[in-house]
Amino acid sequence: MKTAVSKHLLGDNHLSVASSLSGASSLNNLTLLYTSQGRYGEAELLSLQALELTKRLLGDDHPNVAAILNNLAYLYYSQGRYGEAEPRLKQALELTKRLLGDDHPNTITVRENLREMCEQWNQ
């Protein structure tokens, strides 16, 4: 409800709206919830909206973009859509390495997600 009110009062492009909708915020978290419930269509739509909004407001080179790409890849991975998951994980890994460093926990997580997906895909 708070998000809807913020969007109405501030508009889609206001930074506080992006903060509440992107990265580790409610929209991205809702994406993960829907994915875990098997509501893949809804999860994908929300994830793509969060990605577009975050890029528009924070730019392409932001850790929140990498987090959303990682979660979008997880959504595709969960459905066996490895060909769609892999480029998102590679992009997320490139971003986290460049923005946060090789040893940052987010970088390590994305690297492990990519390794795990590649192992699963090759079986």
ABEGO torsion letter per residue (X at the ends): XAAAAAAAAAEAABAAAAAAABEABAAAAAAAAAAAAGBAAAAAAAAAAAAAAAAAAAEABBAAAAAAAAAAAAAAAAAGBAAAAAAAAAAAAAAAAAAAEAABAAAAAAAAAAAAAAAAAAX
